């Protein structure tokens, strides 16, 4: 599974639960709520004021 800015957070966590720590690092602590699981990485990063490209890179490095 290739992770992009448009990938839904819930899809990532279902397949790669070990990536949760990367979302916690950007201040996203509500990973269990339905809204956050339906957000794309890009949407979540916008809300949390962080760089989506950087998070995508970290996620892809972690799952490689």
N, C-alpha and C positions, 0 to 999 in steps of 0.2 A: 504494500500500500504506500503510494507516494503521498506525502503530506504537503499541502499547499495552504495558502492563506484562506482559501475557500473551504477547506476541510472542516467538518463539524467537530466540535470538541468532544461530543458524546461518542462519535465514531472512533476518534483517536483513543479515548479512554477505554472503550470496550475492547479494542484490539491490543493496546499498549498501556495497561494501567500504570506501568512504571514511569510514565511521562507526567503523572499528576504533580510531582514535585516541581516541574518546570512551570506549571500553571500557578502553583502556590508562590513561586518566586516573583511573579508579576503582580501578586496581590489578589489573585483569583482563588478565594477560599470557599466558594459556594459551588463546588463541582458537582454536588449531588442534586442541585435544584434543576427542575426541568428546563428553565429558561437558559441556563448556562450550557447545558448539554446540547441545546439546539442552535447555539451561536457558532459562527465560524471563528477561526483564529483571528481573522482580520477584525471582525466586530468586537471580539473580546479585548483585543489589544487597543482598539480605539477607545473603548470605555475605560480601560485601565491605564491609558496614557503611555503605552509602551510600543516598541517597534515590532510589527508583525513579521517582517522578514528575518529579524534576529531570532524570534521565537521559533519560527519554522526551521531555521538552520539548527537550532539546539535540539529540537524534537527529532529531526531527521538524523542528526549525529547520534543521539541516544538510541534510536531503534536500529541503527545500521549494524 
